[in-house]
Amino acid sequence: MNISSIVVQTTPKYLDEVVQSLKDCEACDYHLHDEKGRVIITIEGNGVKEELEKLRVIEAIPHVISADMQMAYSEDELDEHIEVLNNQDAVPKILNDDNVKADEIIYRGDLKHKNLEGFAKDFDKVD
């Protein structure tokens, strides 16, 4: 199953009409809009092909200027990421290394992009 968020753009003049059309449309789920004519919806599909078909339905609604996919979620991708996480050690190796003193590690605030396997690449020692 794929789920994607879409930003639909219309003009303020036709906003109410487009919002109602989106709410009535079985191709999407309406979430919110602003006074500038931006509308947030989501679509679901069993694959990219089905999502694109639903996107074409949205684009064909009268007074829709654009409908752009912003975020996409795929169960297959999530399953792959969960498998990687489940196969990793819960605690980075460096934190279990008795030769490294905790007060010698300088945290720089971003572990998201760090490879915690190697001390020399990822942490600075206090001199």
N, CA, C and O atoms as CSV, one atom per row, in Angstrom:
chain,resi,resn,atom,element,x,y,z
A,1,MET,N,N,0.851,-1.178,0.000
A,1,MET,CA,C,0.000,0.000,0.000
A,1,MET,C,C,0.892,1.235,0.000
A,1,MET,O,O,1.844,1.314,0.776
A,2,ASN,N,N,0.593,2.178,-0.849
A,2,ASN,CA,C,1.278,3.461,-0.903
A,2,ASN,C,C,0.320,4.555,-0.445
A,2,ASN,O,O,-0.875,4.509,-0.733
A,3,ILE,N,N,0.853,5.526,0.264
A,3,ILE,CA,C,0.092,6.706,0.663
A,3,ILE,C,C,0.938,7.920,0.312
A,3,ILE,O,O,2.126,7.964,0.632
A,4,SER,N,N,0.333,8.904,-0.343
A,4,SER,CA,C,1.053,10.114,-0.716
A,4,SER,C,C,0.259,11.349,-0.341
A,4,SER,O,O,-0.968,11.373,-0.430
A,5,SER,N,N,0.986,12.375,0.080
A,5,SER,CA,C,0.329,13.655,0.339
A,5,SER,C,C,0.466,14.516,-0.911
A,5,SER,O,O,1.488,14.498,-1.596
A,6,ILE,N,N,-0.581,15.261,-1.182
A,6,ILE,CA,C,-0.655,16.096,-2.378
A,6,ILE,C,C,-1.022,17.512,-1.958
A,6,ILE,O,O,-1.905,17.717,-1.125
A,7,VAL,N,N,-0.334,18.485,-2.544
A,7,VAL,CA,C,-0.732,19.875,-2.378
A,7,VAL,C,C,-1.438,20.284,-3.666
A,7,VAL,O,O,-0.850,20.290,-4.747
A,8,VAL,N,N,-2.705,20.621,-3.519
A,8,VAL,CA,C,-3.517,21.069,-4.654
A,8,VAL,C,C,-3.558,22.583,-4.605
A,8,VAL,O,O,-3.775,23.174,-3.547
A,9,GLN,N,N,-3.350,23.209,-5.754
A,9,GLN,CA,C,-3.385,24.671,-5.830
A,9,GLN,C,C,-4.564,25.113,-6.687
A,9,GLN,O,O,-4.791,24.595,-7.780
A,10,THR,N,N,-5.304,26.078,-6.167
A,10,THR,CA,C,-6.384,26.711,-6.908
A,10,THR,C,C,-6.325,28.205,-6.590
A,10,THR,O,O,-5.455,28.640,-5.835
A,11,THR,N,N,-7.219,28.977,-7.144
A,11,THR,CA,C,-7.270,30.394,-6.800
A,11,THR,C,C,-8.269,30.589,-5.663
A,11,THR,O,O,-9.205,29.801,-5.529
A,12,PRO,N,N,-8.089,31.617,-4.848
A,12,PRO,CA,C,-9.037,31.870,-3.761
A,12,PRO,C,C,-10.484,31.967,-4.255
A,12,PRO,O,O,-11.414,31.586,-3.544
A,13,LYS,N,N,-10.666,32.473,-5.461
A,13,LYS,CA,C,-12.006,32.620,-6.026
A,13,LYS,C,C,-12.743,31.274,-6.107
A,13,LYS,O,O,-13.950,31.209,-5.876
A,14,TYR,N,N,-12.019,30.220,-6.432
A,14,TYR,CA,C,-12.626,28.896,-6.614
A,14,TYR,C,C,-12.326,27.932,-5.465
A,14,TYR,O,O,-12.608,26.739,-5.577
A,15,LEU,N,N,-11.771,28.421,-4.383
A,15,LEU,CA,C,-11.350,27.567,-3.285
A,15,LEU,C,C,-12.484,26.711,-2.724
A,15,LEU,O,O,-12.331,25.496,-2.596
A,16,ASP,N,N,-13.598,27.316,-2.393
A,16,ASP,CA,C,-14.708,26.558,-1.809
A,16,ASP,C,C,-15.200,25.464,-2.754
A,16,ASP,O,O,-15.496,24.345,-2.334
A,17,GLU,N,N,-15.279,25.811,-4.035
A,17,GLU,CA,C,-15.744,24.837,-5.030
A,17,GLU,C,C,-14.776,23.666,-5.157
A,17,GLU,O,O,-15.199,22.511,-5.209
A,18,VAL,N,N,-13.474,23.961,-5.206
A,18,VAL,CA,C,-12.466,22.903,-5.333
A,18,VAL,C,C,-12.436,22.042,-4.065
A,18,VAL,O,O,-12.357,20.817,-4.156
A,19,VAL,N,N,-12.498,22.666,-2.895
A,19,VAL,CA,C,-12.505,21.903,-1.647
A,19,VAL,C,C,-13.695,20.954,-1.611
A,19,VAL,O,O,-13.551,19.793,-1.228
A,20,GLN,N,N,-14.857,21.431,-2.003
A,20,GLN,CA,C,-16.037,20.567,-2.008
A,20,GLN,C,C,-15.877,19.430,-3.002
A,20,GLN,O,O,-16.256,18.295,-2.714
A,21,SER,N,N,-15.318,19.725,-4.170
A,21,SER,CA,C,-15.083,18.670,-5.167
A,21,SER,C,C,-14.117,17.613,-4.631
A,21,SER,O,O,-14.301,16.418,-4.867
A,22,LEU,N,N,-13.086,18.061,-3.906
A,22,LEU,CA,C,-12.128,17.119,-3.338
A,22,LEU,C,C,-12.771,16.280,-2.237
A,22,LEU,O,O,-12.514,15.080,-2.138
A,23,LYS,N,N,-13.605,16.908,-1.413
A,23,LYS,CA,C,-14.299,16.171,-0.358
A,23,LYS,C,C,-15.249,15.132,-0.944
A,23,LYS,O,O,-15.418,14.054,-0.375
A,24,ASP,N,N,-15.867,15.452,-2.074
A,24,ASP,CA,C,-16.808,14.547,-2.728
A,24,ASP,C,C,-16.101,13.468,-3.554
A,24,ASP,O,O,-16.697,12.441,-3.881
A,25,CYS,N,N,-14.856,13.700,-3.882
A,25,CYS,CA,C,-14.080,12.804,-4.740
A,25,CYS,C,C,-13.680,11.543,-3.983
A,25,CYS,O,O,-13.205,11.625,-2.850
A,26,GLU,N,N,-13.867,10.400,-4.588
A,26,GLU,CA,C,-13.497,9.138,-3.946
A,26,GLU,C,C,-12.023,8.786,-4.161
A,26,GLU,O,O,-11.544,7.772,-3.654
A,27,ALA,N,N,-11.315,9.618,-4.905
A,27,ALA,CA,C,-9.916,9.336,-5.194
A,27,ALA,C,C,-8.975,9.819,-4.095
A,27,ALA,O,O,-7.799,9.457,-4.087
A,28,CYS,N,N,-9.481,10.639,-3.160
A,28,CYS,CA,C,-8.587,11.232,-2.172
A,28,CYS,C,C,-9.292,11.464,-0.840
A,28,CYS,O,O,-10.507,11.311,-0.714
A,29,ASP,N,N,-8.489,11.837,0.140
A,29,ASP,CA,C,-8.996,12.261,1.447
A,29,ASP,C,C,-8.565,13.710,1.666
A,29,ASP,O,O,-7.377,14.028,1.605
A,30,TYR,N,N,-9.530,14.576,1.920
A,30,TYR,CA,C,-9.263,15.997,2.184
A,30,TYR,C,C,-8.795,16.159,3.633
A,30,TYR,O,O,-9.292,15.484,4.534
A,31,HIS,N,N,-7.824,17.071,3.846
A,31,HIS,CA,C,-7.336,17.317,5.205
A,31,HIS,C,C,-7.479,18.772,5.633
A,31,HIS,O,O,-8.076,19.044,6.674
A,32,LEU,N,N,-6.949,19.707,4.862
A,32,LEU,CA,C,-7.057,21.115,5.231
A,32,LEU,C,C,-6.712,22.005,4.050
A,32,LEU,O,O,-6.221,21.539,3.021
A,33,HIS,N,N,-6.980,23.305,4.219
A,33,HIS,CA,C,-6.645,24.279,3.175
A,33,HIS,C,C,-6.381,25.628,3.830
A,33,HIS,O,O,-6.698,25.837,5.001
A,34,ASP,N,N,-5.795,26.539,3.056
A,34,ASP,CA,C,-5.607,27.904,3.535
A,34,ASP,C,C,-6.325,28.873,2.608
A,34,ASP,O,O,-6.854,28.476,1.569
A,35,GLU,N,N,-6.339,30.128,2.985
A,35,GLU,CA,C,-7.073,31.143,2.218
A,35,GLU,C,C,-6.400,31.492,0.895
A,35,GLU,O,O,-7.008,32.154,0.054
A,36,LYS,N,N,-5.159,31.059,0.697
A,36,LYS,CA,C,-4.430,31.344,-0.543
A,36,LYS,C,C,-4.767,30.374,-1.663
A,36,LYS,O,O,-4.382,30.587,-2.813
A,37,GLY,N,N,-5.497,29.292,-1.323
A,37,GLY,CA,C,-5.878,28.323,-2.347
A,37,GLY,C,C,-5.084,27.044,-2.332
A,37,GLY,O,O,-5.173,26.244,-3.264
A,38,ARG,N,N,-4.299,26.834,-1.275
A,38,ARG,CA,C,-3.543,25.583,-1.142
A,38,ARG,C,C,-4.372,24.595,-0.331
A,38,ARG,O,O,-4.898,24.922,0.733
A,39,VAL,N,N,-4.476,23.385,-0.857
A,39,VAL,CA,C,-5.296,22.349,-0.234
A,39,VAL,C,C,-4.424,21.100,-0.051
A,39,VAL,O,O,-3.709,20.692,-0.966
A,40,ILE,N,N,-4.494,20.502,1.139
A,40,ILE,CA,C,-3.727,19.295,1.428
A,40,ILE,C,C,-4.676,18.093,1.403
A,40,ILE,O,O,-5.702,18.069,2.082
A,41,ILE,N,N,-4.297,17.104,0.599
A,41,ILE,CA,C,-5.063,15.863,0.504
A,41,ILE,C,C,-4.089,14.694,0.550
A,41,ILE,O,O,-2.879,14.886,0.428
A,42,THR,N,N,-4.607,13.499,0.724
A,42,THR,CA,C,-3.796,12.288,0.577
A,42,THR,C,C,-4.502,11.335,-0.372
A,42,THR,O,O,-5.727,11.324,-0.487
A,43,ILE,N,N,-3.690,10.538,-1.047
A,43,ILE,CA,C,-4.219,9.478,-1.901
A,43,ILE,C,C,-3.555,8.173,-1.492
A,43,ILE,O,O,-2.428,8.163,-0.996
A,44,GLU,N,N,-4.263,7.079,-1.704
A,44,GLU,CA,C,-3.746,5.748,-1.401
A,44,GLU,C,C,-3.848,4.885,-2.644
A,44,GLU,O,O,-4.736,5.071,-3.476
A,45,GLY,N,N,-2.939,3.952,-2.758
A,45,GLY,CA,C,-2.995,3.035,-3.883
A,45,GLY,C,C,-2.181,1.791,-3.612
A,45,GLY,O,O,-1.296,1.791,-2.756
A,46,ASN,N,N,-2.478,0.734,-4.338
A,46,ASN,CA,C,-1.724,-0.509,-4.189
A,46,ASN,C,C,-0.370,-0.438,-4.880
A,46,ASN,O,O,0.433,-1.365,-4.774
A,47,GLY,N,N,-0.119,0.634,-5.571
A,47,GLY,CA,C,1.154,0.844,-6.246
A,47,GLY,C,C,1.183,2.224,-6.854
A,47,GLY,O,O,0.208,2.971,-6.772
A,48,VAL,N,N,2.301,2.563,-7.465
A,48,VAL,CA,C,2.475,3.878,-8.074
A,48,VAL,C,C,1.465,4.104,-9.186
A,48,VAL,O,O,0.939,5.208,-9.331
A,49,LYS,N,N,1.186,3.069,-9.973
A,49,LYS,CA,C,0.243,3.205,-11.085
A,49,LYS,C,C,-1.126,3.667,-10.583
A,49,LYS,O,O,-1.717,4.587,-11.149
A,50,GLU,N,N,-1.626,3.038,-9.532
A,50,GLU,CA,C,-2.929,3.423,-8.990
A,50,GLU,C,C,-2.902,4.842,-8.422
A,50,GLU,O,O,-3.865,5.593,-8.582
A,51,GLU,N,N,-1.813,5.208,-7.765
A,51,GLU,CA,C,-1.697,6.572,-7.236
A,51,GLU,C,C,-1.697,7.604,-8.365
A,51,GLU,O,O,-2.333,8.652,-8.255
A,52,LEU,N,N,-0.989,7.306,-9.436
A,52,LEU,CA,C,-0.944,8.243,-10.569
A,52,LEU,C,C,-2.310,8.390,-11.230
A,52,LEU,O,O,-2.675,9.477,-11.678
A,53,GLU,N,N,-3.054,7.306,-11.289
A,53,GLU,CA,C,-4.414,7.385,-11.833
A,53,GLU,C,C,-5.280,8.307,-10.970
A,53,GLU,O,O,-6.050,9.110,-11.498
A,54,LYS,N,N,-5.155,8.193,-9.665
A,54,LYS,CA,C,-5.914,9.061,-8.765
A,54,LYS,C,C,-5.437,10.506,-8.861
A,54,LYS,O,O,-6.243,11.433,-8.780
A,55,LEU,N,N,-4.150,10.697,-9.032
A,55,LEU,CA,C,-3.617,12.048,-9.198
A,55,LEU,C,C,-4.194,12.706,-10.453
A,55,LEU,O,O,-4.507,13.896,-10.442
A,56,ARG,N,N,-4.334,11.939,-11.526
A,56,ARG,CA,C,-4.935,12.477,-12.765
A,56,ARG,C,C,-6.391,12.886,-12.544
A,56,ARG,O,O,-6.855,13.871,-13.119
A,57,VAL,N,N,-7.108,12.133,-11.716
A,57,VAL,CA,C,-8.496,12.485,-11.389
A,57,VAL,C,C,-8.518,13.835,-10.668
A,57,VAL,O,O,-9.351,14.690,-10.969
A,58,ILE,N,N,-7.604,14.022,-9.723
A,58,ILE,CA,C,-7.518,15.281,-8.973
A,58,ILE,C,C,-7.185,16.435,-9.912
A,58,ILE,O,O,-7.801,17.499,-9.844
A,59,GLU,N,N,-6.216,16.219,-10.782
A,59,GLU,CA,C,-5.801,17.270,-11.721
A,59,GLU,C,C,-6.926,17.673,-12.665
A,59,GLU,O,O,-6.947,18.803,-13.153
A,60,ALA,N,N,-7.857,16.768,-12.927
A,60,ALA,CA,C,-8.959,17.036,-13.862
A,60,ALA,C,C,-10.125,17.789,-13.213
A,60,ALA,O,O,-11.054,18.194,-13.912
A,61,ILE,N,N,-10.095,17.981,-11.913
A,61,ILE,CA,C,-11.171,18.725,-11.245
A,61,ILE,C,C,-11.128,20.182,-11.726
A,61,ILE,O,O,-10.058,20.789,-11.759
A,62,PRO,N,N,-12.284,20.745,-12.099
A,62,PRO,CA,C,-12.305,22.129,-12.576
A,62,PRO,C,C,-11.668,23.099,-11.578
A,62,PRO,O,O,-11.907,23.012,-10.374
A,63,HIS,N,N,-10.873,24.004,-12.086
A,63,HIS,CA,C,-10.211,25.085,-11.352
A,63,HIS,C,C,-9.009,24.637,-10.531
A,63,HIS,O,O,-8.464,25.424,-9.757
A,64,VAL,N,N,-8.587,23.377,-10.689
A,64,VAL,CA,C,-7.343,22.933,-10.061
A,64,VAL,C,C,-6.203,23.392,-10.971
A,64,VAL,O,O,-6.138,23.014,-12.140
A,65,ILE,N,N,-5.314,24.206,-10.421
A,65,ILE,CA,C,-4.173,24.717,-11.178
A,65,ILE,C,C,-3.061,23.667,-11.211
A,65,ILE,O,O,-2.448,23.417,-12.249
A,66,SER,N,N,-2.821,23.065,-10.053
A,66,SER,CA,C,-1.795,22.017,-9.974
A,66,SER,C,C,-2.113,21.081,-8.813
A,66,SER,O,O,-2.828,21.435,-7.877
A,67,ALA,N,N,-1.564,19.889,-8.905
A,67,ALA,CA,C,-1.665,18.898,-7.840
A,67,ALA,C,C,-0.317,18.198,-7.793
A,67,ALA,O,O,-0.003,17.370,-8.649
A,68,ASP,N,N,0.475,18.540,-6.784
A,68,ASP,CA,C,1.850,18.052,-6.710
A,68,ASP,C,C,2.054,17.137,-5.514
A,68,ASP,O,O,1.704,17.473,-4.383
A,69,MET,N,N,2.629,15.971,-5.792
A,69,MET,CA,C,2.932,15.024,-4.740
A,69,MET,C,C,4.065,15.593,-3.891
A,69,MET,O,O,5.088,16.019,-4.426
A,70,GLN,N,N,3.890,15.602,-2.579
A,70,GLN,CA,C,4.894,16.151,-1.681
A,70,GLN,C,C,5.643,15.072,-0.913
A,70,GLN,O,O,6.866,15.132,-0.783
A,71,MET,N,N,4.920,14.098,-0.412
A,71,MET,CA,C,5.518,13.012,0.364
A,71,MET,C,C,4.881,11.712,-0.082
A,71,MET,O,O,3.691,11.661,-0.395
A,72,ALA,N,N,5.672,10.683,-0.107
A,72,ALA,CA,C,5.145,9.365,-0.453
A,72,ALA,C,C,5.610,8.363,0.584
A,72,ALA,O,O,6.738,8.440,1.070
A,73,TYR,N,N,4.757,7.441,0.917
A,73,TYR,CA,C,5.050,6.399,1.889
A,73,TYR,C,C,4.711,5.068,1.247
A,73,TYR,O,O,3.634,4.892,0.678
A,74,SER,N,N,5.629,4.150,1.345
A,74,SER,CA,C,5.423,2.810,0.810
A,74,SER,C,C,5.676,1.801,1.922
A,74,SER,O,O,6.709,1.854,2.588
A,75,GLU,N,N,4.743,0.891,2.121
A,75,GLU,CA,C,4.918,-0.127,3.154
A,75,GLU,C,C,6.178,-0.948,2.919
A,75,GLU,O,O,6.847,-1.339,3.876
A,76,ASP,N,N,6.510,-1.216,1.659
A,76,ASP,CA,C,7.707,-1.997,1.352
A,76,ASP,C,C,8.958,-1.283,1.852
A,76,ASP,O,O,9.843,-1.902,2.443
A,77,GLU,N,N,9.023,0.040,1.605
A,77,GLU,CA,C,10.171,0.814,2.078
A,77,GLU,C,C,10.264,0.784,3.597
A,77,GLU,O,O,11.343,0.586,4.155
A,78,LEU,N,N,9.137,0.979,4.259
A,78,LEU,CA,C,9.122,0.967,5.713
A,78,LEU,C,C,9.572,-0.390,6.236
A,78,LEU,O,O,10.357,-0.458,7.182
A,79,ASP,N,N,9.090,-1.461,5.637
A,79,ASP,CA,C,9.486,-2.806,6.070
A,79,ASP,C,C,11.001,-3.001,5.943
A,79,ASP,O,O,11.623,-3.613,6.812
A,80,GLU,N,N,11.598,-2.480,4.856
A,80,GLU,CA,C,13.049,-2.585,4.669
A,80,GLU,C,C,13.792,-1.830,5.762
A,80,GLU,O,O,14.774,-2.331,6.308
A,81,HIS,N,N,13.321,-0.610,6.087
A,81,HIS,CA,C,13.973,0.193,7.123
A,81,HIS,C,C,13.837,-0.466,8.497
A,81,HIS,O,O,14.783,-0.468,9.284
A,82,ILE,N,N,12.681,-1.015,8.778
A,82,ILE,CA,C,12.470,-1.697,10.060
A,82,ILE,C,C,13.390,-2.903,10.167
A,82,ILE,O,O,13.934,-3.176,11.237
A,83,GLU,N,N,13.568,-3.625,9.067
A,83,GLU,CA,C,14.461,-4.786,9.079
A,83,GLU,C,C,15.897,-4.361,9.379
A,83,GLU,O,O,16.587,-5.017,10.160
A,84,VAL,N,N,16.349,-3.273,8.765
A,84,VAL,CA,C,17.696,-2.758,9.030
A,84,VAL,C,C,17.833,-2.381,10.499
A,84,VAL,O,O,18.819,-2.739,11.143
A,85,LEU,N,N,16.851,-1.663,11.030
A,85,LEU,CA,C,16.892,-1.260,12.435
A,85,LEU,C,C,16.880,-2.457,13.370
A,85,LEU,O,O,17.599,-2.473,14.370
A,86,ASN,N,N,16.081,-3.444,13.058
A,86,ASN,CA,C,16.001,-4.633,13.911
A,86,ASN,C,C,17.293,-5.438,13.904
A,86,ASN,O,O,17.577,-6.155,14.864
A,87,ASN,N,N,18.080,-5.331,12.837
A,87,ASN,CA,C,19.325,-6.089,12.729
A,87,ASN,C,C,20.525,-5.330,13.275
A,87,ASN,O,O,21.639,-5.855,13.268
A,88,GLN,N,N,20.322,-4.109,13.747
A,88,GLN,CA,C,21.415,-3.320,14.313
A,88,GLN,C,C,21.465,-3.511,15.819
A,88,GLN,O,O,20.482,-3.891,16.455
A,89,ASP,N,N,22.644,-3.235,16.372
A,89,ASP,CA,C,22.770,-3.227,17.822
A,89,ASP,C,C,21.986,-2.046,18.369
A,89,ASP,O,O,21.989,-0.965,17.781
A,90,ALA,N,N,21.322,-2.250,19.484
A,90,ALA,CA,C,20.539,-1.167,20.092
A,90,ALA,C,C,21.448,-0.057,20.599
A,90,ALA,O,O,21.059,1.111,20.613
A,91,VAL,N,N,22.649,-0.416,21.014
A,91,VAL,CA,C,23.602,0.566,21.530
A,91,VAL,C,C,24.793,0.596,20.582
A,91,VAL,O,O,25.352,-0.456,20.271
A,92,PRO,N,N,25.199,1.787,20.109
A,92,PRO,CA,C,26.379,1.870,19.233
A,92,PRO,C,C,27.609,1.264,19.914
A,92,PRO,O,O,27.780,1.390,21.127
A,93,LYS,N,N,28.460,0.608,19.129
A,93,LYS,CA,C,29.630,-0.087,19.661
A,93,LYS,C,C,30.529,0.821,20.499
A,93,LYS,O,O,31.099,0.392,21.502
A,94,ILE,N,N,30.645,2.054,20.082
A,94,ILE,CA,C,31.534,2.971,20.797
A,94,ILE,C,C,31.103,3.167,22.255
A,94,ILE,O,O,31.943,3.411,23.121
A,95,LEU,N,N,29.825,3.062,22.523
A,95,LEU,CA,C,29.336,3.256,23.884
A,95,LEU,C,C,29.604,2.043,24.769
A,95,LEU,O,O,29.522,2.132,25.994
A,96,ASN,N,N,29.921,0.925,24.153
A,96,ASN,CA,C,30.270,-0.282,24.907
A,96,ASN,C,C,31.774,-0.518,24.969
A,96,ASN,O,O,32.220,-1.519,25.528
A,97,ASP,N,N,32.558,0.393,24.400
A,97,ASP,CA,C,34.012,0.261,24.368
A,97,ASP,C,C,34.589,0.760,25.695
A,97,ASP,O,O,34.504,1.951,25.998
A,98,ASP,N,N,35.179,-0.146,26.489
A,98,ASP,CA,C,35.743,0.217,27.789
A,98,ASP,C,C,36.962,1.122,27.671
A,98,ASP,O,O,37.355,1.751,28.654
A,99,ASN,N,N,37.571,1.204,26.486
A,99,ASN,CA,C,38.752,2.049,26.285
A,99,ASN,C,C,38.391,3.505,26.021
A,99,ASN,O,O,39.274,4.362,25.994
A,100,VAL,N,N,37.119,3.795,25.827
A,100,VAL,CA,C,36.675,5.162,25.553
A,100,VAL,C,C,35.968,5.692,26.792
A,100,VAL,O,O,35.006,5.099,27.281
A,101,LYS,N,N,36.467,6.824,27.292
A,101,LYS,CA,C,35.851,7.445,28.466
A,101,LYS,C,C,34.734,8.376,28.003
A,101,LYS,O,O,34.905,9.145,27.057
A,102,ALA,N,N,33.614,8.299,28.666
A,102,ALA,CA,C,32.450,9.098,28.274
A,102,ALA,C,C,32.750,10.585,28.266
A,102,ALA,O,O,32.234,11.306,27.413
A,103,ASP,N,N,33.570,11.064,29.193
A,103,ASP,CA,C,33.854,12.500,29.255
A,103,ASP,C,C,34.802,12.962,28.154
A,103,ASP,O,O,35.056,14.158,28.014
A,104,GLU,N,N,35.324,12.020,27.375
A,104,GLU,CA,C,36.187,12.377,26.252
A,104,GLU,C,C,35.422,12.483,24.933
A,104,GLU,O,O,35.992,12.866,23.912
A,105,ILE,N,N,34.157,12.153,24.956
A,105,ILE,CA,C,33.347,12.209,23.743
A,105,ILE,C,C,32.640,13.559,23.678
A,105,ILE,O,O,31.975,13.969,24.630
A,106,ILE,N,N,32.788,14.241,22.552
A,106,ILE,CA,C,32.102,15.519,22.347
A,106,ILE,C,C,30.921,15.278,21.432
A,106,ILE,O,O,31.079,14.860,20.285
A,107,TYR,N,N,29.764,15.542,21.942
A,107,TYR,CA,C,28.535,15.386,21.153
A,107,TYR,C,C,28.297,16.655,20.355
A,107,TYR,O,O,28.250,17.747,20.922
A,108,ARG,N,N,28.147,16.524,19.057
A,108,ARG,CA,C,27.961,17.668,18.167
A,108,ARG,C,C,26.490,17.896,17.812
A,108,ARG,O,O,26.190,18.788,17.018
A,109,GLY,N,N,25.579,17.125,18.371
A,109,GLY,CA,C,24.150,17.370,18.184
A,109,GLY,C,C,23.514,16.716,16.986
A,109,GLY,O,O,22.320,16.916,16.758
A,110,ASP,N,N,24.253,15.934,16.197
A,110,ASP,CA,C,23.659,15.313,15.021
A,110,ASP,C,C,24.180,13.898,14.863
A,110,ASP,O,O,25.221,13.672,14.246
A,111,LEU,N,N,23.457,12.962,15.416
A,111,LEU,CA,C,23.837,11.562,15.247
A,111,LEU,C,C,23.174,10.943,14.038
A,111,LEU,O,O,23.525,9.836,13.628
A,112,LYS,N,N,22.215,11.653,13.465
A,112,LYS,CA,C,21.453,11.118,12.347
A,112,LYS,C,C,22.359,10.761,11.170
A,112,LYS,O,O,22.144,9.748,10.505
A,113,HIS,N,N,23.367,11.587,10.912
A,113,HIS,CA,C,24.209,11.381,9.740
A,113,HIS,C,C,25.574,10.806,10.106
A,113,HIS,O,O,26.488,10.817,9.281
A,114,LYS,N,N,25.723,10.315,11.305
A,114,LYS,CA,C,27.010,9.816,11.747
A,114,LYS,C,C,27.072,8.292,11.665
A,114,LYS,O,O,26.073,7.597,11.853
A,115,ASN,N,N,28.249,7.808,11.384
A,115,ASN,CA,C,28.522,6.381,11.428
A,115,ASN,C,C,29.158,6.117,12.786
A,115,ASN,O,O,30.328,6.441,12.986
A,116,LEU,N,N,28.438,5.555,13.692
A,116,LEU,CA,C,28.914,5.378,15.059
A,116,LEU,C,C,29.836,4.179,15.232
A,116,LEU,O,O,30.249,3.876,16.351
A,117,GLU,N,N,30.161,3.498,14.151
A,117,GLU,CA,C,31.028,2.328,14.246
A,117,GLU,C,C,32.479,2.726,14.525
A,117,GLU,O,O,33.189,2.015,15.236
A,118,GLY,N,N,32.917,3.841,13.978
A,118,GLY,CA,C,34.316,4.221,14.122
A,118,GLY,C,C,34.498,5.467,14.960
A,118,GLY,O,O,33.919,6.511,14.659
A,119,PHE,N,N,35.294,5.367,16.006
A,119,PHE,CA,C,35.501,6.492,16.913
A,119,PHE,C,C,36.228,7.631,16.212
A,119,PHE,O,O,35.820,8.785,16.342
A,120,ALA,N,N,37.279,7.341,15.481
A,120,ALA,CA,C,38.126,8.380,14.899
A,120,ALA,C,C,37.377,9.267,13.912
A,120,ALA,O,O,37.650,10.465,13.834
A,121,LYS,N,N,36.447,8.707,13.165
A,121,LYS,CA,C,35.735,9.483,12.157
A,121,LYS,C,C,34.629,10.339,12.758
A,121,LYS,O,O,34.297,11.393,12.215
A,122,ASP,N,N,34.067,9.904,13.853
A,122,ASP,CA,C,32.819,10.475,14.288
A,122,ASP,C,C,32.853,11.305,15.557
A,122,ASP,O,O,31.941,12.096,15.800
A,123,PHE,N,N,33.881,11.142,16.367
A,123,PHE,CA,C,33.923,11.867,17.615
A,123,PHE,C,C,35.293,12.521,17.777
A,123,PHE,O,O,36.303,12.010,17.293
A,124,ASP,N,N,35.305,13.621,18.442
A,124,ASP,CA,C,36.551,14.297,18.757
A,124,ASP,C,C,36.925,13.975,20.187
A,124,ASP,O,O,36.074,13.934,21.076
A,125,LYS,N,N,38.206,13.747,20.396
A,125,LYS,CA,C,38.682,13.539,21.770
A,125,LYS,C,C,39.115,14.878,22.340
A,125,LYS,O,O,39.663,15.724,21.633
A,126,VAL,N,N,38.862,15.053,23.614
A,126,VAL,CA,C,39.313,16.250,24.293
A,126,VAL,C,C,40.787,16.084,24.592
A,126,VAL,O,O,41.201,15.070,25.152
A,127,ASP,N,N,41.580,17.073,24.222
A,127,ASP,CA,C,43.042,16.994,24.488
A,127,ASP,C,C,43.371,17.377,25.899
A,127,ASP,O,O,44.540,17.365,26.285
